[in-house]
Amino acid sequence: MKLFVSDGNPHCVKVLAVLELTGVKCDVQHVNHEERVVPYLSRPAVPALLLPSGTYLFSPNAICQYLMEVNGQGSSDLVNQWLEWEATELQPALTQALHMVVLQGKRAETTSVLQGPLSYLDQSLSKRSTLFLTAEMVSVVDVVLWATLYPILSDSSLVSGNQTELQRWFERVGVLSACESAAQTVLQGKGLKAESLKTYMQRQPAPHHGQGQGRGTQPCNSPEGDDGDRVLSEEEILSAAVTWGKGLADLPMVTERLHPILPKEGKRNVLVTSALPYVNNVPHLGNIIGCVLSADVYARYGRLRGWNVLYVCGTDEYGTATENKAREEGLTPQQICDKYHAVHASIYQWFQVDFDFFGRTTTKKQTEIAQNIFWRLHERGFLLEDIVEQLRCEACQRFLADRFVEGTCPFCSYPEARGDQCDKCGKLINAVELREPTCKVCSQTPVVQSSKHLFLDLPKLEAELEQWLERSTGAGDWTANAKQITRSWVRDGLKPRCITRDLKWGTPVPHPDFSDKVFYVWFDAPIGYLSITANYTDQWEKWWKNPQQVELYNFMAKDNVPFHSVVFPCSLLGAQDNYTLVNHLVATEYLNYEDTKFSKSRGVGVFGDMAKDTGIPSDVWRFYLLYLRPEGQDSAFSWADMAIKNNSELLNNLGNFINRAGMFVSKFFENCVPDMILQQEEKRLLAQVGWELKQYITLMDRVKIRDALKCILNISRHGNQYIQVNEPWKKIKGDETDRQRAGTVTGVSVNVACLLSVMLQPYMPTVSQTIRQQLNAPPTVTATMLQGTGNFVCSLPAGHHIGTVSPLFQKLEAEQIESLKKRFGGQQPEEEEETKPKKPKTTAQTDVNAQPAPTPASAPAAQTAVNGADAERARELALAVAEQGEKVRTLKGQKAEKAVIGAEVTKLLELKKQLSLAEGKNPEPVLTKGKKNAQPAPTPASAPAAQTTTNGADAERARELTLAVAEQGEKVRTLKGQKAEKAVIGAEVTKLLELKKQLSLAEGKNPEPVLTKGKKK
């Protein structure tokens, strides 16, 4: 590898520091600022890293991440969030500040430019208990941010005296030899005074107006996850009051949605697509959240913002999977497509996915457009012919399509790799490369046969692709996983990709030498976006051949990324027909079901056609799926958690506030919004709500859908607190002043509820509409409140009459949830084994602390056993469960071998079983059916009185606190092992003791022994 750097270029400080920190071997070459190191770029790009494959990286942060990966240090979600914040918020502000100080001598003005990002960084550091931004040890984030800040913070006169945490952190990182060496090499250790810096700045274009403002100072998925109150300035409070007073009349209106929707001059034209679902599969919850639901939320939001949005999707209907499904059901492929297209459409309609058009790929337009792109590629020399060794199943008498052969991955040895891609390492595979391949239809071993095929010449398009990727990922909102997956593909070097298959059901290849073949699904399927739009409007090219006016958003799960970021763009680039390419690629991680994967065959998990049969409204499903949307890492659907979120966030928080606000108007003021005389408390609330609204818009603009949802819940929390503090139900009974105060609180609250109805619309459209109906809100509220940076105005003025108010949500009861959990639990692996004879444990295997199982008895007797559970044993096991659970999560996050994870999961399940037994519970909910004979021994009648108190304690609360104690204890042990500062350890020990005290109280014990007698058992 070779790293190109230039003197005086502050971006080179970070890459040199990370290079030394990682110890990666690399030649470093110093060049001048004007040298065009990257041959295919029209501008100088330094620093740049030349990889062994011949590929160049010329984004400083991408270079840093690559060096960390080479050193075996993968990027965590938190690291990616901070790097994104550095690139989008901190770097623009620093660029403007350097220009002002170095070239214009405007030192005083620099403070205001840097105030936002530096304050945020200082506050984040002050809230952390670790020495560095993401851990006790320095990470790539610390080095990158330190290097970015070095020219400015090396001059103490430019740092606010209040930002002490920032200064301490800067000094801690700065003493690293890697940082000192890099600063010395690039800026001679002189910071702003370096003459080379001035020379570099003179050759850079002036930052455009407002560049230093960024898009909000808080990074998406804020590392601290801080929802708390923020300090509001007097200017913010005054501005919020002024905005409130404007009302709806002064705000711009959104134009009506008329079909066909076409791009408009002077408008933001947004084209939204979601990965086309396979027609032969009924989508499960993970499929729904990863593609269509996320895209629907963003499209709805865009319409509220006044953008000109077109959202298209449809079913992907060609391929072997459809042929096999047809054979299974005794239908033709077309009949299968017709049947399941209707199933998909029905499911998405129930989930209220608001497509502008939902089409399909088995159309004449698909054939026309796909064949046109093919011929353009052929004419321009981007297709190759070659003989392919293919797998053929003699038993089935057919060539095996990629997804119908399975074997061991040649790269990572994953035993269930498909014939086109490995789900574990993500690498593309040719089916013949699989070790020990088997036919997925008949399980026979296929043989290798030759066949002539056509290939897309990806290496020939690689340079053009990289130039486009640099522009698109730099200017657009690509998720971190989309960037990383794409970067890994390009880094490994592109190879020709086969675009034809020996199948019957597909778009026919028009070339006479290949008339017996069809297009490979991943060449053909993405063209479905174009053909579906063409079936929507004959003016489809105004969307798809108009990159100057159209912004394209692709939504998908991460396994679809390479086909949308490499293969499909190469097809369109090679066609040379001015196609619109993706600007924003939004990919989710995977959503699992409880502790396993969705499986239609085993009946595990909720599939789209089942959700409506649960009795839970579609809006609640939407809310929960979006609440746990796997944006940065895999997440898991949990029935218990769904009940908690419904009952706490929806029922007790959001629904409670909106219902109270409306009921106060109805009950105390005869359905008429009262006069409102704003005091300072109201103005502060308006400012707080206005700030959350702006955060919501900032996050949603950047497709941080899950985080934006928290802004809605924060507003309702502020509203509940406001009502609770002011007690309008009491003040309405007081004197005139109190009654006026009750009116103000009620009027402001109902206006906050109206704003929430608008913010909720992308997430919960039916609930949003119901709130507006109950409040009799004017239609203009949805068309105005999200314009610009957000407008929290008085939309329901004094005298406005509301409608009938009623509760929005219902409680999900424990019995209902337990029933649903069992219903969708399916046939678990343990159940398949339960008919086999169980070997009794030997003496050596028996846990010496285990309680003997009593003879099954009546319900009252069983309850006695529960109350008599061994509390100390349960507590020890709860700690063990917490530690083992963390171990499993870590292994999953590291994508460890399936067998390794499975072994640790087995240990976890056994510990959970022992915990249930120790608590006197039936272990069935933790493990499986059929294992319900073990019960703990009842407590002796002579048990002391203190034990009675323990038995009456809140067991669930005690269990939560036990887990918290375990986690905090592990944190203290880690700090001690790292020999952290005494004060830092002391603070964490104090937290641990407080948690232990709360645990003792929850268990009905005297907390004194925990606090004063040390760790004696």
Summary of the structure (lengths in Angstrom):
residues: 1017
radius of gyration: 30.9
end to end distance: 58.1
largest distance: 93.2
contacts: 3333
relative contact order: 0.07
helix: 53%
strand: 10%
